[in-house]
Amino acid sequence: MIADGDRIALFNSPTRVMKAEKLLRKAGLVCQLIPAPRQVAEGCALALRFAATEQTAIFNELGAANLPPRRLYGKHQGLLSALELTSENE
């Protein structure tokens, strides 16, 4: 389930999203591999879910490993919206 305030990061391939999840968990960051929501899935059926409060730390880790997501979405009042790919929290 995707809660309000969660972020959904989409990657170019299942391999990249699984590699990102492994890296983030190893760094002690909280994230979860989930099926990409149908309304935003583009090519890769998997996505990474995490809390907005973790966005800066997660983007810093992913950037250092050259594993940036392709797209980022946030859930607010039950709706998913596209967000800018930055390490800043909304």
Helices and strands as residue ranges (DSSP letters): E 6-10, H 14-26, E 32-35, E 46-51, G 52-54, H 55-64, E 71-76, E 79-83
